[in-house]
Amino acid sequence: MGRRLPSAPPVLSGYTYVRPLGTGGFADVFLFEQNLPRRSVAVKVLLQDIVDDDVLRSFNAEADVMARLSSHPSILTVYNASISADGRPYLVMEFCPGSYSARERAEPLPVATVLNVAVRIAGALETAHRSKVLHRDIKPSNILTTTFGGPVLGDFGIAASFAGGASGAGGELFAMSLPWSAPEVVDERTTGTVATEVWSFGATLYSLLADRAPFELAVGSNGSRAQLKQRIKRAKYTSIGRADVPASLESVLARMMNRDPAARQASLLECAHDLQRVERELGLAFTALEVADEAWASAGAPVDFDNHESRGAVISDVIIPTLRPGPRRSAHRPLSQTPEGTRPGSAETGRTRFTPLTLSLLLTSAVVVGIGVTVGALVIVGLI
């Protein structure tokens, strides 16, 4: 079945529509031009006919997770989130012109490039884990390239918390991108753990080097989905088959994709250190590992994965004081409504009300006028 056509772009104040970027099962992505400050942005907007409590939970969690994590240099930046004029929730994000999807690669990536990307994304995932967030959809197409060519991790649409709250289904959603999913996820024994993230990360790196997912037979000849699941469950690692991929890197990837979760690296931080050792062995430039410290990760309230409110722009109800005489009315109170505790005919219902500053100015004026009159009288008497 072919891809559906994108929905109509939303009308957003302060943004000018340019063109569609992509379609998905729950949302479309459009390129917009932000008017002030002027820049290109990607706008992800939910489809109007699928917005329910579960979808809103997923959307709210994605917005909050990305807002919390996108200060990391290798995580996609989110600028804004709100509700469009036609009622569709949307995210305004950094525009990234490409990804590491196989469809966008004309040739296999150099080993040095893959190692550089791998260390950066491992740092991003370790930062998410320290904030008690699991990505749950690590794959090549979710590693995007910025306008400066750097890799960033995007699409936290099915992220989940360590406590088991998964955006979209209260922690019971077995969502997966099959070729990069761990055996225990394929078997539906878990919705996600750090160990399953390690597996998906390793499978993604394998795909970048081999131009195919680890358990694909060949491009375009995978057999049925059930057969692919069986190969993943057996988890028999096969060599990438490239002469320039060192045995040490194959060993690191094989450990990441071990069928036994306990035999894998214990964290993405450990994965990053293993990859840096391969860089050192090959005499490559050392990729800096950027990970948020524990103090940052523990600061602030955790992301609420169960929030399904329709959250948009908030109208302020703050009453701004004024020096102008006359009734002070709240923007949210009808003119005919008498405030509690006031009497008809009081200052709140129409009489001029003087503020302390106004009274002070009036008294000062009276004193000045009085002094002027007195001095004038003395002068006249002196002249006579």
C-alpha positions as CSV (number, residue, x, y, z in Angstrom):
1,M,0.0,0.0,0.0
2,G,1.3,3.5,-0.9
3,R,1.8,6.2,1.6
4,R,-1.2,8.5,2.2
5,L,-1.1,12.1,1.2
6,P,-0.3,14.6,4.0
7,S,-3.1,16.4,5.7
8,A,-3.7,20.1,5.3
9,P,-1.0,22.2,7.1
10,P,-2.1,24.0,10.2
11,V,-2.5,27.8,10.2
12,L,-0.1,29.1,12.8
13,S,0.3,32.7,13.9
14,G,3.9,33.8,13.4
15,Y,4.8,31.0,10.9
16,T,4.6,30.7,7.1
17,Y,4.0,27.3,5.5
18,V,6.6,26.1,3.0
19,R,6.0,22.4,2.1
20,P,5.4,19.0,3.6
21,L,8.3,17.0,4.9
22,G,6.8,13.6,5.8
23,T,3.8,11.5,6.9
24,G,3.4,9.0,9.7
25,G,0.7,6.9,11.4
26,F,-0.3,9.6,13.8
27,A,1.1,12.8,12.6
28,D,2.4,14.8,9.6
29,V,5.6,17.0,9.5
30,F,5.7,20.2,7.6
31,L,8.4,22.8,6.9
32,F,7.5,26.3,8.1
33,E,9.4,29.6,8.2
34,Q,9.2,31.2,11.6
35,N,8.8,35.0,11.1
36,L,10.5,36.3,14.3
37,P,13.2,35.3,14.8
38,R,13.4,34.2,11.2
39,R,14.4,30.5,10.8
40,S,13.3,27.3,9.2
41,V,11.4,24.9,11.6
42,A,9.8,21.5,11.3
43,V,6.2,21.4,12.6
44,K,4.9,18.0,13.7
45,V,1.1,18.1,13.8
46,L,-1.3,15.3,14.9
47,L,-4.0,14.0,12.6
48,Q,-7.3,15.5,13.5
49,D,-9.3,12.3,13.4
50,I,-7.1,10.3,15.7
51,V,-6.7,12.7,18.7
52,D,-7.9,10.9,21.8
53,D,-6.7,10.5,25.4
54,D,-4.0,8.0,24.5
55,V,-2.7,10.1,21.6
56,L,-2.7,13.2,23.7
57,R,-0.7,11.4,26.4
58,S,1.8,10.4,23.8
59,F,2.0,14.0,22.4
60,N,2.3,15.6,25.8
61,A,5.0,13.2,26.9
62,E,7.0,13.7,23.7
63,A,6.8,17.5,24.1
64,D,7.8,17.4,27.7
65,V,10.6,14.8,27.2
66,M,12.1,16.8,24.3
67,A,11.9,20.1,26.2
68,R,13.7,18.5,29.1
69,L,16.4,16.7,27.1
70,S,17.0,18.9,24.0
71,S,19.6,21.0,25.7
72,H,21.8,18.1,24.9
73,P,23.8,18.8,21.7
74,S,22.8,15.4,20.2
75,I,19.1,15.5,20.9
76,L,16.7,17.3,18.5
77,T,15.7,20.8,19.8
78,V,12.0,21.6,20.4
79,Y,11.1,25.3,20.3
80,N,7.4,25.3,21.1
81,A,4.2,23.2,21.5
82,S,0.6,24.2,21.4
83,I,-2.8,23.7,19.8
84,S,-3.5,25.0,16.3
85,A,-6.6,27.0,15.3
86,D,-8.3,23.9,14.0
87,G,-7.7,22.0,17.3
88,R,-4.7,19.9,16.3
89,P,-1.7,19.6,18.8
90,Y,1.6,20.5,17.2
91,L,5.3,20.6,18.0
92,V,7.7,23.2,16.6
93,M,11.2,21.7,16.3
94,E,14.6,22.3,14.8
95,F,14.6,21.6,11.1
96,C,17.0,18.7,10.2
97,P,17.4,18.2,6.4
98,G,18.4,14.5,6.5
99,S,18.7,11.3,8.5
100,Y,20.8,8.1,8.6
101,S,18.1,6.1,7.1
102,A,19.3,3.6,4.4
103,R,17.1,5.4,1.9
104,E,19.2,8.5,2.3
105,R,22.6,6.9,2.0
106,A,24.2,6.5,-1.4
107,E,27.0,4.3,-0.1
108,P,28.2,2.6,3.2
109,L,29.4,5.0,5.8
110,P,33.1,5.0,6.8
111,V,33.9,3.3,10.0
112,A,35.3,6.6,11.5
113,T,32.0,8.3,10.8
114,V,29.9,5.6,12.4
115,L,32.1,5.6,15.5
116,N,31.7,9.4,15.8
117,V,28.0,9.2,15.4
118,A,27.8,6.3,17.8
119,V,29.6,8.0,20.7
120,R,27.5,11.1,20.3
121,I,24.2,9.3,20.3
122,A,25.3,7.0,23.2
123,G,25.8,10.2,25.2
124,A,22.3,11.4,24.3
125,L,20.7,8.1,25.3
126,E,22.7,7.9,28.5
127,T,21.4,11.4,29.3
128,A,17.8,10.3,28.7
129,H,18.3,7.3,30.9
130,R,19.7,9.4,33.7
131,S,16.4,11.4,33.5
132,K,14.5,8.1,33.8
133,V,13.3,8.2,30.2
134,L,13.6,5.3,27.7
135,H,13.5,6.2,24.0
136,R,12.1,2.8,22.8
137,D,12.5,3.5,19.1
138,I,16.2,3.7,18.3
139,K,16.8,3.1,14.6
140,P,18.7,4.8,11.7
141,S,15.8,7.0,10.5
142,N,15.5,8.5,14.0
143,I,19.1,9.7,14.0
144,L,18.8,13.0,12.1
145,T,21.4,15.3,10.6
146,T,21.4,19.0,11.5
147,T,22.1,21.8,9.0
148,F,25.7,21.6,10.1
149,G,25.9,17.8,9.5
150,G,25.9,16.8,13.2
151,P,23.8,13.8,14.4
152,V,20.8,14.3,16.7
153,L,18.4,11.8,18.2
154,G,14.7,12.5,17.4
155,D,11.2,11.1,17.7
156,F,10.4,10.5,21.4
157,G,6.8,9.7,20.4
158,I,6.7,6.3,22.2
159,A,9.1,7.1,25.0
160,A,8.5,5.6,28.4
161,S,9.5,6.2,32.0
162,F,11.6,3.8,34.0
163,A,8.6,3.5,36.3
164,G,6.6,1.8,33.6
165,G,4.5,4.6,32.3
166,A,4.6,4.5,28.6
167,S,3.2,7.4,26.6
168,G,0.1,6.2,24.9
169,A,-1.0,3.1,26.9
170,G,-0.2,3.3,30.5
171,G,3.0,1.3,30.2
172,E,1.4,-1.7,28.3
173,L,2.2,-0.6,24.7
174,F,4.4,-3.1,22.9
175,A,5.4,-0.7,20.2
176,M,8.5,-1.6,18.1
177,S,10.4,-1.1,14.9
178,L,10.9,-4.8,14.3
179,P,14.3,-5.0,12.7
180,W,16.0,-3.1,15.6
181,S,14.0,-4.6,18.5
182,A,15.4,-6.9,21.1
183,P,14.2,-10.5,21.4
184,E,12.5,-9.8,24.7
185,V,10.5,-7.0,23.1
186,V,9.6,-9.1,20.1
187,D,8.4,-11.8,22.5
188,E,6.4,-9.1,24.4
189,R,8.2,-10.0,27.6
190,T,8.9,-6.3,28.3
191,T,8.0,-2.9,26.8
192,G,11.5,-1.6,27.3
193,T,14.5,-1.5,29.6
194,V,18.1,-0.2,29.4
195,A,19.1,-3.6,28.1
196,T,16.6,-3.3,25.2
197,E,18.0,0.1,24.4
198,V,21.5,-1.3,24.3
199,W,20.3,-3.9,21.8
200,S,18.5,-1.4,19.6
201,F,21.5,0.9,19.7
202,G,23.8,-2.0,18.6
203,A,21.4,-3.0,15.9
204,T,21.3,0.6,14.6
205,L,25.1,0.8,14.4
206,Y,25.2,-2.6,12.6
207,S,22.7,-1.2,10.0
208,L,24.9,1.9,9.5
209,L,27.9,-0.3,8.7
210,A,26.2,-3.0,6.7
211,D,23.4,-1.1,5.0
212,R,20.9,-3.6,6.3
213,A,19.4,-4.5,9.6
214,P,21.3,-7.3,11.5
215,F,18.9,-10.1,10.8
216,E,17.8,-9.2,7.3
217,L,18.8,-11.9,4.8
218,A,19.4,-9.3,2.1
219,V,17.9,-6.0,1.1
220,G,14.3,-6.6,-0.1
221,S,14.3,-10.4,0.7
222,N,13.4,-10.7,4.4
223,G,10.7,-13.3,4.0
224,S,7.6,-12.8,6.2
225,R,7.5,-10.7,9.4
226,A,7.1,-14.0,11.4
227,Q,10.4,-15.3,9.9
228,L,12.2,-12.1,10.8
229,K,10.9,-12.4,14.3
230,Q,12.2,-15.9,14.6
231,R,15.7,-14.8,13.4
232,I,15.8,-12.0,16.0
233,K,14.7,-14.4,18.8
234,R,17.6,-16.8,17.9
235,A,19.9,-13.7,18.0
236,K,22.7,-15.4,16.1
237,Y,25.2,-12.6,15.3
238,T,26.7,-12.6,11.8
239,S,29.7,-10.6,10.7
240,I,29.1,-7.3,8.9
241,G,31.4,-8.5,6.1
242,R,33.5,-5.4,5.6
243,A,37.3,-5.7,5.6
244,D,37.7,-2.2,7.2
245,V,35.5,-3.1,10.2
246,P,37.9,-4.3,12.9
247,A,37.2,-7.4,15.0
248,S,37.1,-5.3,18.1
249,L,34.1,-3.4,16.8
250,E,32.4,-6.6,15.7
251,S,32.9,-7.9,19.3
252,V,31.4,-4.7,20.8
253,L,28.3,-5.0,18.6
254,A,28.0,-8.7,19.2
255,R,27.9,-8.1,23.0
256,M,25.3,-5.3,22.5
257,M,23.1,-7.8,20.6
258,N,23.5,-10.8,22.9
259,R,20.3,-12.8,23.4
260,D,20.9,-12.7,27.2
261,P,20.1,-9.1,28.4
262,A,22.4,-9.6,31.4
263,A,25.4,-10.3,29.1
264,R,25.0,-6.9,27.3
265,Q,26.7,-3.7,28.4
266,A,25.1,-2.4,31.5
267,S,24.5,1.1,30.2
268,L,24.9,3.3,27.2
269,L,27.8,4.9,29.0
270,E,29.6,1.6,28.9
271,C,28.8,1.2,25.2
272,A,30.3,4.7,24.5
273,H,33.5,3.8,26.4
274,D,33.8,0.5,24.4
275,L,33.4,2.5,21.1
276,Q,36.0,5.1,22.2
277,R,38.5,2.3,22.8
278,V,37.9,1.1,19.2
279,E,38.6,4.7,18.0
280,R,41.8,4.7,20.0
281,E,42.8,1.3,18.5
282,L,42.3,2.7,15.0
283,G,44.2,5.9,15.7
284,L,41.1,8.0,15.0
285,A,40.3,11.4,16.5
286,F,38.7,10.8,19.9
287,T,35.0,11.7,20.0
288,A,34.1,13.7,23.1
289,L,31.4,12.0,25.3
290,E,28.8,14.5,26.4
291,V,26.6,13.3,29.3
292,A,24.5,15.3,31.7
293,D,25.7,15.0,35.3
294,E,23.5,13.5,38.1
295,A,22.6,16.8,39.6
296,W,21.0,18.0,36.4
297,A,19.3,14.7,35.8
298,S,17.7,14.7,39.3
299,A,16.6,18.4,39.1
300,G,13.0,19.3,38.3
301,A,9.8,17.3,38.4
302,P,9.8,14.0,36.4
303,V,7.9,13.9,33.1
304,D,4.2,13.0,33.6
305,F,3.6,10.2,31.1
306,D,-0.1,10.0,32.1
307,N,-1.1,13.6,31.3
308,H,-3.8,13.6,28.6
309,E,-5.0,17.2,28.9
310,S,-5.3,19.3,25.7
311,R,-2.6,21.9,26.5
312,G,-2.4,25.1,24.5
313,A,-1.8,28.8,25.0
314,V,-2.8,30.1,28.5
315,I,-4.6,33.4,28.9
316,S,-3.2,35.3,31.9
317,D,-5.7,36.4,34.6
318,V,-3.2,38.8,36.3
319,I,-4.7,42.2,37.0
320,I,-2.3,45.0,36.2
321,P,-2.7,48.0,38.6
322,T,-3.4,51.4,37.0
323,L,-3.1,55.1,38.1
324,R,-6.1,56.1,36.1
325,P,-9.2,56.9,38.2
326,G,-12.3,54.9,37.8
327,P,-13.4,51.3,38.4
328,R,-10.8,48.6,38.2
329,R,-12.2,45.6,36.3
330,S,-10.7,42.1,35.8
331,A,-10.5,40.9,32.3
332,H,-12.4,37.8,33.5
333,R,-15.3,39.6,35.4
334,P,-18.4,41.0,33.6
335,L,-18.9,44.7,34.0
336,S,-22.2,44.2,35.8
337,Q,-20.7,41.8,38.4
338,T,-20.2,43.4,41.8
339,P,-17.0,42.2,43.6
340,E,-17.5,40.3,46.8
341,G,-17.4,42.5,49.8
342,T,-18.2,45.9,48.1
343,R,-21.4,47.9,48.4
344,P,-23.4,49.4,45.5
345,G,-22.2,52.9,44.9
346,S,-18.7,52.3,46.2
347,A,-15.5,52.9,44.3
348,E,-15.8,49.5,42.6
349,T,-19.2,50.4,41.1
350,G,-18.6,53.8,39.5
351,R,-17.3,56.4,41.9
352,T,-13.9,57.9,41.4
353,R,-11.4,56.0,43.5
354,F,-8.1,57.7,44.4
355,T,-5.0,55.6,44.9
356,P,-2.5,56.6,47.6
357,L,-0.2,58.0,44.9
358,T,-3.0,60.1,43.5
359,L,-3.9,61.5,46.9
360,S,-0.2,62.3,47.6
361,L,0.0,64.2,44.3
362,L,-3.2,66.2,45.1
363,L,-1.9,67.2,48.5
364,T,1.5,68.3,47.1
365,S,-0.3,70.4,44.5
366,A,-2.5,72.1,47.2
367,V,0.6,72.9,49.3
368,V,2.4,74.4,46.4
369,V,-0.6,76.5,45.4
370,G,-1.0,77.7,49.0
371,I,2.6,78.8,49.2
372,G,2.3,80.6,45.9
373,V,-0.8,82.6,47.1
374,T,0.9,83.6,50.3
375,V,4.1,84.8,48.6
376,G,2.0,86.8,46.1
377,A,0.1,88.5,48.9
378,L,3.3,89.5,50.7
379,V,4.7,91.0,47.6
380,I,1.6,93.0,47.0
381,V,1.6,94.4,50.5
382,G,5.3,95.4,50.2
383,L,4.6,97.3,47.0
384,I,1.8,99.3,48.6
